[in-house]
Amino acid sequence: MELPVFISSAFAQTAPAAAAAGGDMQSSLMSMLPLVLMFVVLYFVMIRPQMRKQKEHRTMIEALAKGDEIVTSGGLLGKVTKMGDSYLSLEVANGVELQVQRSAVVQVLPKGSIK
């Protein structure tokens, strides 16, 4: 007689658990909410500004022309004398020209900055 009692109590315990399965799904979604919010904040604080900065750098490099005075990532100051697809010649002193990569250009200075 004790055996059926144990079986019925086991069935009684599983029935509410099956009904609460929908609540478990909702609580797991609520536990994922902070992770999703952190990703959204990360996107707006770090990823989006970095993409905007890359786009501005790309347009600055595409707009380079002969005679522009620039600063390279290595700190060299000079005037652009020749331009190629991926390299440009930079005059750093009278008669001294260096070849640098276009991507190394960090800033375009106003005309007349270098004397």
BATI-987681 format. One record per residue (C-alpha): residue number from 1; residue in three letters; x, z, y. Coordinates in Angstrom, 1 decimal, always signed. Example, Ala and Ser with C-alpha at 12.3 -4.5 7.8 and 13.67 -1.06 7.14 Angstrom:
# BATI-987681
@k->1 | r->ALA | c1->+12.3 | c3->+7.8 | c2->-4.5
@k->2 | r->SER | c1->+13.7 | c3->+7.1 | c2->-1.1
END
This chain:
# BATI-987681
@k->1 | r->MET | c1->+0.0 | c3->+0.0 | c2->+0.0
@k->2 | r->GLU | c1->+2.8 | c3->+0.5 | c2->+2.4
@k->3 | r->LEU | c1->+4.0 | c3->-3.0 | c2->+2.1
@k->4 | r->PRO | c1->+1.0 | c3->-4.6 | c2->+3.8
@k->5 | r->VAL | c1->+1.3 | c3->-2.1 | c2->+6.7
@k->6 | r->PHE | c1->+4.8 | c3->-3.2 | c2->+7.4
@k->7 | r->ILE | c1->+3.8 | c3->-6.9 | c2->+7.3
@k->8 | r->SER | c1->+0.9 | c3->-6.3 | c2->+9.7
@k->9 | r->SER | c1->+3.1 | c3->-4.4 | c2->+12.1
@k->10 | r->ALA | c1->+5.7 | c3->-7.2 | c2->+12.0
@k->11 | r->PHE | c1->+3.0 | c3->-9.8 | c2->+12.8
@k->12 | r->ALA | c1->+1.8 | c3->-7.5 | c2->+15.6
@k->13 | r->GLN | c1->+5.3 | c3->-7.5 | c2->+17.1
@k->14 | r->THR | c1->+5.8 | c3->-11.3 | c2->+17.0
@k->15 | r->ALA | c1->+2.5 | c3->-12.2 | c2->+18.6
@k->16 | r->PRO | c1->+3.3 | c3->-10.8 | c2->+22.1
@k->17 | r->ALA | c1->+6.8 | c3->-12.2 | c2->+22.0
@k->18 | r->ALA | c1->+5.4 | c3->-15.7 | c2->+21.4
@k->19 | r->ALA | c1->+3.1 | c3->-15.2 | c2->+24.4
@k->20 | r->ALA | c1->+6.0 | c3->-14.0 | c2->+26.6
@k->21 | r->ALA | c1->+8.1 | c3->-17.1 | c2->+25.8
@k->22 | r->GLY | c1->+6.7 | c3->-18.8 | c2->+28.9
@k->23 | r->GLY | c1->+7.8 | c3->-15.8 | c2->+30.9
@k->24 | r->ASP | c1->+11.3 | c3->-16.1 | c2->+29.5
@k->25 | r->MET | c1->+11.5 | c3->-19.7 | c2->+30.7
@k->26 | r->GLN | c1->+10.5 | c3->-18.6 | c2->+34.2
@k->27 | r->SER | c1->+13.0 | c3->-15.8 | c2->+34.2
@k->28 | r->SER | c1->+15.8 | c3->-18.1 | c2->+33.1
@k->29 | r->LEU | c1->+14.9 | c3->-20.5 | c2->+35.9
@k->30 | r->MET | c1->+15.0 | c3->-17.6 | c2->+38.4
@k->31 | r->SER | c1->+18.4 | c3->-16.6 | c2->+37.1
@k->32 | r->MET | c1->+19.7 | c3->-20.1 | c2->+37.7
@k->33 | r->LEU | c1->+18.4 | c3->-20.1 | c2->+41.3
@k->34 | r->PRO | c1->+21.5 | c3->-18.3 | c2->+42.8
@k->35 | r->LEU | c1->+23.8 | c3->-20.8 | c2->+41.1
@k->36 | r->VAL | c1->+21.9 | c3->-23.7 | c2->+42.6
@k->37 | r->LEU | c1->+21.8 | c3->-22.1 | c2->+46.0
@k->38 | r->MET | c1->+25.6 | c3->-21.6 | c2->+45.8
@k->39 | r->PHE | c1->+26.1 | c3->-25.3 | c2->+45.1
@k->40 | r->VAL | c1->+23.9 | c3->-26.3 | c2->+48.0
@k->41 | r->VAL | c1->+25.8 | c3->-24.0 | c2->+50.3
@k->42 | r->LEU | c1->+29.1 | c3->-25.3 | c2->+48.9
@k->43 | r->TYR | c1->+28.0 | c3->-28.9 | c2->+49.6
@k->44 | r->PHE | c1->+27.1 | c3->-28.3 | c2->+53.2
@k->45 | r->VAL | c1->+30.1 | c3->-26.1 | c2->+54.0
@k->46 | r->MET | c1->+32.9 | c3->-27.9 | c2->+52.2
@k->47 | r->ILE | c1->+32.1 | c3->-31.2 | c2->+50.6
@k->48 | r->ARG | c1->+30.1 | c3->-32.9 | c2->+53.4
@k->49 | r->PRO | c1->+32.5 | c3->-32.1 | c2->+56.2
@k->50 | r->GLN | c1->+35.4 | c3->-33.3 | c2->+54.0
@k->51 | r->MET | c1->+33.6 | c3->-36.6 | c2->+53.3
@k->52 | r->ARG | c1->+33.0 | c3->-37.0 | c2->+57.1
@k->53 | r->LYS | c1->+36.6 | c3->-36.4 | c2->+57.8
@k->54 | r->GLN | c1->+37.8 | c3->-39.0 | c2->+55.2
@k->55 | r->LYS | c1->+35.4 | c3->-41.5 | c2->+56.8
@k->56 | r->GLU | c1->+36.7 | c3->-40.9 | c2->+60.3
@k->57 | r->HIS | c1->+40.3 | c3->-41.2 | c2->+59.0
@k->58 | r->ARG | c1->+39.5 | c3->-44.5 | c2->+57.2
@k->59 | r->THR | c1->+38.0 | c3->-46.0 | c2->+60.4
@k->60 | r->MET | c1->+40.9 | c3->-44.8 | c2->+62.5
@k->61 | r->ILE | c1->+43.4 | c3->-46.5 | c2->+60.1
@k->62 | r->GLU | c1->+41.4 | c3->-49.7 | c2->+60.0
@k->63 | r->ALA | c1->+41.3 | c3->-49.8 | c2->+63.8
@k->64 | r->LEU | c1->+45.1 | c3->-49.6 | c2->+64.2
@k->65 | r->ALA | c1->+46.7 | c3->-52.4 | c2->+66.3
@k->66 | r->LYS | c1->+50.1 | c3->-53.4 | c2->+67.4
@k->67 | r->GLY | c1->+51.3 | c3->-51.3 | c2->+70.4
@k->68 | r->ASP | c1->+49.4 | c3->-48.2 | c2->+69.3
@k->69 | r->GLU | c1->+51.3 | c3->-45.0 | c2->+69.6
@k->70 | r->ILE | c1->+50.8 | c3->-42.8 | c2->+66.5
@k->71 | r->VAL | c1->+51.8 | c3->-39.6 | c2->+64.7
@k->72 | r->THR | c1->+52.5 | c3->-39.7 | c2->+61.0
@k->73 | r->SER | c1->+51.8 | c3->-36.9 | c2->+58.5
@k->74 | r->GLY | c1->+55.6 | c3->-36.2 | c2->+58.5
@k->75 | r->GLY | c1->+55.6 | c3->-35.6 | c2->+62.2
@k->76 | r->LEU | c1->+57.1 | c3->-38.9 | c2->+63.3
@k->77 | r->LEU | c1->+56.1 | c3->-40.3 | c2->+66.7
@k->78 | r->GLY | c1->+56.3 | c3->-44.0 | c2->+67.3
@k->79 | r->LYS | c1->+54.8 | c3->-47.3 | c2->+68.4
@k->80 | r->VAL | c1->+53.4 | c3->-49.7 | c2->+65.9
@k->81 | r->THR | c1->+55.3 | c3->-53.0 | c2->+65.9
@k->82 | r->LYS | c1->+54.2 | c3->-54.8 | c2->+62.7
@k->83 | r->MET | c1->+51.3 | c3->-54.4 | c2->+60.5
@k->84 | r->GLY | c1->+50.7 | c3->-55.2 | c2->+56.8
@k->85 | r->ASP | c1->+47.9 | c3->-54.4 | c2->+54.3
@k->86 | r->SER | c1->+49.2 | c3->-51.0 | c2->+53.3
@k->87 | r->TYR | c1->+52.4 | c3->-50.6 | c2->+55.4
@k->88 | r->LEU | c1->+53.2 | c3->-50.7 | c2->+59.1
@k->89 | r->SER | c1->+56.5 | c3->-50.8 | c2->+61.0
@k->90 | r->LEU | c1->+56.9 | c3->-47.9 | c2->+63.4
@k->91 | r->GLU | c1->+59.4 | c3->-48.1 | c2->+66.3
@k->92 | r->VAL | c1->+60.7 | c3->-44.5 | c2->+66.7
@k->93 | r->ALA | c1->+63.5 | c3->-45.4 | c2->+69.2
@k->94 | r->ASN | c1->+64.9 | c3->-48.5 | c2->+70.8
@k->95 | r->GLY | c1->+65.9 | c3->-50.8 | c2->+68.0
@k->96 | r->VAL | c1->+65.0 | c3->-48.3 | c2->+65.2
@k->97 | r->GLU | c1->+62.1 | c3->-49.3 | c2->+63.1
@k->98 | r->LEU | c1->+60.7 | c3->-47.4 | c2->+60.0
@k->99 | r->GLN | c1->+58.2 | c3->-48.6 | c2->+57.5
@k->100 | r->VAL | c1->+55.4 | c3->-46.1 | c2->+56.7
@k->101 | r->GLN | c1->+52.2 | c3->-46.2 | c2->+54.8
@k->102 | r->ARG | c1->+49.1 | c3->-46.7 | c2->+56.8
@k->103 | r->SER | c1->+47.5 | c3->-43.7 | c2->+55.1
@k->104 | r->ALA | c1->+50.3 | c3->-41.5 | c2->+56.5
@k->105 | r->VAL | c1->+49.0 | c3->-42.0 | c2->+60.1
@k->106 | r->VAL | c1->+47.3 | c3->-38.8 | c2->+61.2
@k->107 | r->GLN | c1->+46.6 | c3->-39.4 | c2->+64.8
@k->108 | r->VAL | c1->+46.5 | c3->-42.2 | c2->+67.4
@k->109 | r->LEU | c1->+47.9 | c3->-41.0 | c2->+70.7
@k->110 | r->PRO | c1->+46.8 | c3->-42.2 | c2->+74.2
@k->111 | r->LYS | c1->+48.9 | c3->-45.1 | c2->+75.5
@k->112 | r->GLY | c1->+52.0 | c3->-43.9 | c2->+77.4
@k->113 | r->SER | c1->+52.3 | c3->-40.6 | c2->+75.5
@k->114 | r->ILE | c1->+55.7 | c3->-41.4 | c2->+74.0
@k->115 | r->LYS | c1->+58.5 | c3->-41.9 | c2->+76.6
END
